[in-house]
Amino acid sequence: MCSREPVPPEVRALTALLERRWSLSVLYAAHLGAVRFSEFEQALGQVPPATLAARLADLEGAGLLERRVLDTRPPRTEYALSAEGLRLAPLLEALTSCSRGR
């Protein structure tokens, strides 16, 4: 039986973020271990740098990625899934298993 409850606002907000182009791909790349901007570019292929920067900022702002600026010369920035982002791991893994079934 299908519930007739409205979709909660937090679910709508998360799906709106994940529907943005490249968002799921960025999360998937982070899940696989990408941490630096260049690694995300390599993993994603044809993503424009400005779009990648925007998605990283969006996902950080939503609490799904953590951004660390390392005290090196020159400074390096790394990204990793946050505790909230790690909660999406089963979804990200399910996407992989679904694509293998085709």
Backbone hydrogen bonds, N-H to C=O, Kabsch-Sander energy under -0.5 kcal/mol:
donor,donor_aa,acceptor,acceptor_aa,energy
11,V,8,P,-0.7
12,R,8,P,-2.1
13,A,9,P,-2.6
14,L,10,E,-1.9
15,T,11,V,-2.6
16,A,12,R,-2.1
17,L,13,A,-1.8
18,L,14,L,-2.7
19,E,15,T,-1.8
20,R,17,L,-1.2
23,S,20,R,-1.9
24,L,18,L,-0.6
26,V,22,W,-2.6
27,L,23,S,-2.3
28,Y,24,L,-2.6
29,A,25,S,-2.5
30,A,26,V,-2.4
31,H,27,L,-2.4
32,L,28,Y,-1.8
33,G,29,A,-0.5
33,G,30,A,-1.0
34,A,29,A,-2.6
39,E,36,R,-0.6
40,F,36,R,-2.0
41,E,37,F,-2.4
42,Q,38,S,-2.3
43,A,39,E,-2.4
44,L,40,F,-2.5
45,G,41,E,-1.9
46,Q,44,L,-1.0
52,L,48,P,-2.5
53,A,49,P,-2.6
54,A,50,A,-2.0
55,R,51,T,-2.7
56,L,52,L,-2.7
57,A,53,A,-2.1
58,D,54,A,-2.8
59,L,55,R,-2.9
60,E,56,L,-2.1
61,G,57,A,-2.9
62,A,58,D,-1.8
63,G,60,E,-1.5
64,L,59,L,-2.4
65,L,59,L,-1.4
66,E,80,A,-3.3
68,R,78,E,-3.1
70,L,68,R,-0.6
70,L,76,R,-3.7
72,T,70,L,-2.0
76,R,70,L,-1.0
78,E,68,R,-3.0
79,Y,35,V,-2.5
80,A,66,E,-1.8
82,S,64,L,-2.1
86,L,82,S,-2.6
87,R,83,A,-0.9
87,R,84,E,-0.5
88,L,85,G,-1.6
89,A,86,L,-1.6
91,L,88,L,-0.5
92,L,88,L,-2.4
93,E,89,A,-2.7
94,A,90,P,-2.1
95,L,91,L,-1.9
96,T,92,L,-1.3
97,S,93,E,-2.1
98,C,94,A,-2.4
99,S,95,L,-1.9
100,R,96,T,-1.5
101,G,97,S,-0.9
102,R,99,S,-0.9
